[in-house]
């Protein structure tokens, strides 16, 4: 599963960090359009790539973050030159870690009957590579170098 660049310093990954209308383990549902305002203001360069939500040591960069009909699609590069990037890169390349999880501030939500929230507007701060995502379906995959510009529909 090695899809490193020629120097071995980066690994390109892509996947869905959030999927619309699927309840996570906390009972929350992200609704379509929840990220639109924040992404327009912040863009992918304003959203950090972390490992296990540890804000002290980013592990890479997100090159693309878009909402599509399915959810929040992300594509980026894990950097071995980052302090924890080398370990994260190795774990992802070997398939030991493949989850994605979002860190955000809630702008607008509504309570759900029985608990949890409908998340209607979110300010996305970070997307983490994690062992156990709150939304089990939020997974990444390694992108082969020859397919670096895949569309969200191919993820």
Helices and strands as residue ranges (DSSP letters): E 10-19, E 29-30, H 36-42, G 44-46, E 48-51, E 60-67, E 71-79, H 85-93, E 99-111, E 117-130, E 140-142, G 145-147, G 152-154
